[in-house]
Amino acid sequence: MQSHNHDRILLTGGAGLIGSAICWRLNQLGYQNIVIVDHLGCGVKWQNLRALNFQDYFEKDQFLPQLEKLPRFNAILHLGACSSTTEEDGSYLADNNFAYSKALAEYAQKYHARMIYASSAATYGDGANGFSDDESLIPKLRPLNKYGYSKQLFDQYLLNNGYFRGGAGHNQGGTFVGVKFSNVFGPNEYHKGAMRSMVLRSFEQIQATGKVQLFQSHRPEYRHGEQVRDFLYVKDAADMTIFFLQGGRHCCGIYNLGYGAVRTWLDLAKAMFTALGKTAEIEFIPMPENLRDKYQYYTCLDITKLRRAGFTQRLLTLEEAVADYARYLPDNAHLGEIAEG
């Protein structure tokens, strides 16, 4: 295995779903000189770190004051954020998601570091202005919630300050890539509570009742369960992100990271029944009144820009990804705890 110990990587949100998958994949590629920043709290998120190799760990509130005292990082993977779309404290989001990101960007610019950070598909709002990752369209996007707006603020900050200019060989400061993930699911999301994926929820429902409940459609052009999403497996999300550290070092700007095609909620539920060797039994329930006006019936990220940049890896289909995920679920296993076959 090739060693990358000369590459010193800061990984914020490293105990989360996508962050821990990135650390897991980096370890497989020979990277171990990794410093993780997160907030473990009182939940089970700490378990996501048990099988990972990294040099040091910091709690997010204690990290920034120590940043300048640490050996220099030449790469920053900034996945840490409050990702709750229902968070109502705008001041908290402005500090935790925007100001924290600005501090890391200023460090990257000062020390010519590569910074890859999680923007959000929530910045696209209701999709009225499309789902394009063209940076020139950033000012036209209108997020629907405070979380999405906190991410939009940082995208606009980088755009307005010219930080999206340049790529490999750029000598004027850091180089920046913002990634917008679609509906990511997979191992290491057990801690996410109400934010856990419908893939995990479907497993839980099948184990408890033998059936899966899906929302009815309240729009005539969609039949029940045929609302669609762009589902992305977390292992593929990790590979896409790491691409910008390796073959995609020339890239700069915003990139959509999704499967690039839509599947229905019915497809998802049936895939889990198949993975568990059970006959599908699906019940459609009314959508709560407070969600009906905000519910998205169609989301799909165009990943043409990523493909043109040189990412050629085949992504797992929904059925393949759910089957792989189902290996972890009965024992609540985490990445690194199951031998890869």
N, C-alpha and C positions, 0 to 999 in steps of 0.2 A: 504493500500500500504506500502510495506517495505521501511524504510528510509535508505539511504546510505550516509548520510551527513558526516560520518567519512571518506569517500573516497573523497579525494581532487583531482580533475581531471583537467588537462590542455588539452584543445582542440584547436589546431591550425587549421585554415581553417574552423572554426565553422560556418561561414556564407555561406559557399559554398554548393553545391548540397549534397554531401555525409556527410560533417561535420554537417550541420544543421539537416539532418535526424538522425544522431547519437545522437545529443543533444536532439532531439524530443523523440527518443526512450529511452534514458537515463532518461529523465523526467518521462516517463510513468513507468519506473522501480523504480522510487523513488530517483534518483540522481538529486541533485540541486546544490551541491557544485562544480560548474564547472566554470572555467575561460576560456573565448574564446579569441583567438587571430586571427585577419584577417586583410584584407585591404579592406575597404568599398568603397573608391573612390567616384566618382560622379554618379555612376549608381544606380540600384534598388536592389542591393544585400542586403542592410540593411533590406529590407522587410522580408527576410528569418528569421530574428531574432525576429520579433515582438511577435510571439506566444510561444517563448521558455523561459524557466526559467534557469537562470545562475547567478553566483555571481558577475562577473566582466568582463569587455571587455577591450582589449588593441589593438592598431594598431601594426602591425607586426614590423615596424621599430623602435618603441619605447619600445618594450617588452624585448628583450634580456638584455639590460643594467639594467633592474629592476628585472630580474628573481631571482637573489640571495637574494634580499631584501624581497621577498614575502614568506608567509608561505609555507612550503614544499609540493610539489605535490608527491603523491604516484603512480599516473598513468598519462602517457602522451599519448594522441591520436594525432598524428602529421599528419594531412591531408593537411596542408597548403603548397602550392607550386605554382609556375607558371606552369600551365598544358597545355599551348599552344604548340602543336606539330610543329607549324610553327615559333616559336620564334627563331630569328637568332642571338641574342646577347648571345654568349656562356659564356662570363664573368658574365653577369647578372644571368644566370642560375647556374653557379658555386657558386655564392655567395648566391642567394636566395634559391636554392634547395639543394645544397650540404653543404655549410658552415653552414647555419642555422640549418640543420639537425644534423650536427656534434656537434654543441654547445648543442643541446637538448640531444643528446646521451651521451655526457660527463657529463651533469647534472644527467641524469638517472643513469649512472654508479656510480657517486659520492654518490648519495643518495639512491641507491638501489630501484629505481622506475621501474615500469613496463612501457615499451615504445612500443606502437603499431603504426606503421607508414605506410604511403602509398608509396610503391614502385610503379611500373607501369608495365603493360603488354607490354608497348612500349620497355621495355628492351629486349624483345624476338626478336625484329627486324622483319625480314621477315619469321621467324619461321623455318628457315633452321636447327637450332639447337634444335628444338622442343619447347614445351610450358610447360616443367616440372619445378616444384617448388622445385627441389632438390638443396640445397645450393651449393653442390660441382660443379654444372654446371654453376654457376654465371660467372666465368672467361671466359667461352666459348661463352657467349652471345654477340651479335654484334648489338646494337641499330642502327636504321636508321636515327635518328634525334638527335639534341642536347638536347632536353627535355629528351628523353629516356636515353641518356648517362649521364645526370645529376643525374638521379635516379640510374643508374647502378653504378656510382661512390660511392654513399652512401652504396649500398648493398655490394660492394667490400670492402669498409672501415670497415664495421661491421664484415665481414667475415675474413678479414686479421688481425683484432685486437682481434679475438676470442670472439666477443660479442654475437655470436649466440649459445654459449654454455650455457647449464643449462636451468632450467625451475622453476616450483614452488619449493621452498625450497632452491634455489640457493643462496648462501651467499656471492658470490664474486663480487657483483655489481648489475647493472640493468639486467633485462631480456627483450629481444627484439624479436618482431615479425614484419616482413615486409609483407604487403598484396598487392597482384597484382589484381586489379579489371579488369573485362572485360568491355563491353559496358554498362555503367550504365545510366539509365534514370529515370525520375520521377519528382514529384513536387519539387519546389525550384531551377529549372534550368533556370528560365526566364531571369536571368541576364547574361547568358553565351554567348550571341551573336553568332558568327560564330561557337562556340564550342557546341552549344545546340544539343540535340539528334535528330535523324531523327523521333523519335516518336512525339516530339513537333513540328518539322517542318511539319510533315504530317498533324497534326491538323491544323496548320496555313494555309497550302496549301488548305486543304478541305474547310476551312472557307472562303478563298479568292476566290477560283476558282472551287471548287467542285471536284477537282481531285488531285492526287499525282503524282509527277514526280520522277522517279527512273533512275539511270544510266543504260545504255545499257551494256551488257557484251561484252568485247573485247577478250575473250578467248573461243574457241569452246566447251570446256568441261562444260561451264556454260551458261545456257540460260539467257535471260534478266531478271533481278530481282531475280535471284536465287543464287547470291553471298551470302555467309552466315556469320553470326556473332553469338557470344555467348552473348545474351542480358540478363542483370541483372537489376531487379527492385531495386530502391534505398532503399526501406524499407527492402528488403532482404539483401542488402549490409550492412545496418546498423546493422542488427541482427548478421550477420556473424562477423563483426568487434567487436561488444560488447561481442561475445562469448569468445574472447581472454582475456576479463576482468573477466569473470565469470567461466564457466565450463572448459574453455580452458586455464586456467592460467599455466598449465604445459607445454604448447606449447612454442617453441622457433624456430626462423628461418623464412623462406619464405613460404608463403601460397598463392595459387591461390584462388581468390574469384570470381566465375562466376556461371552461371547456370549449366555449365558442358555439355551442348548439343547445337547444332547449329540450327538456324532458318534462313529463307531467308528474304531479304528485302521485298519481296512480302507478306510473312506472316505478317510482321510488318504492312505494309500499309493496308492490308485487316482487320487486327485486329482493327485498328483505325476506318475504315469505319463501321465495325460491332458495335463498342462501341458507335458510334454516330448515329446508326440506318440508315445508308445511303448505297446505292448501290456503290460498288467499281468501280472507274474509274481511271485507271492508265496509265500514258504516259511515255514511255521510251525515254530518251534523251541521246545524245552522251556524253561520259565521256571526260572532257577537256584533251587535249593532254598532258599537263604537269603533270597530275595525273596518266596516264595509266601505266607508268613503276613502279610507287610506290604503286599502289592500291593493297590492300590485298583482295583476293577472299575468303579466308577461315581463320577464327580465332576461336579457341575453347580452353578454359582453362580446364585442368584436375583437378577436385576438390577431387580426391580420398584421398589425404593427409588430407584435411579438414574433410572429413567424418570419416576417421580412427581416427582422433583426438577427435571425439565425437560430432560433429555438425550434428544433426539428423533432424533438422527442414525441413519440406517440403517447397520448393520454389514455388512461384507463376509462373504459365505458362505465356508465352508471352501474350496470350489472357486475362488471369485474371489480369495481371499487367496493360495492356493498358486500360482495362475497369475501373480499380481503378483510374488510372491516369486521365482518361477522366472526372472523377467527379470534378477534380480541375481546368481543363483547361478553361472552358467557363468564369469563373470569376477571372482567375489568382490567385486562392486560394493557400495558403501555408500550409505546414504541421502544424497541430495544429489548423487550422482555420475551419476544417470540422470535425463534430462529427463522431467518429468511430462507425460503425454499424456492 
